Amino acid sequence: MTKLLLAIFGFIFRNLGALLTIVAVLLLGSWLQREWQQLANAQNDLQRQQRIERLLVKQHQELIKAQQKTQKASQTLISQY
């Protein structure tokens, strides 16, 4: 009887270890998937911010050129009168 109980408990604990290993692997896979998705989202956000930054720099340069033209035109008008 004792041998039978030991065999049953041994079987349960061997399978419990395998089950815990499977659960641990699944949890790790789920965590890695979330991390990978967050990384992809962060990269997309960074690319979007870089595009916006390039656009803002371009618009800023255009505004500086327009301001310089306006100042030059103002100086020309002032010097004429």
Beta strands, then each sheet from edge to edge (+ up, - down):
end
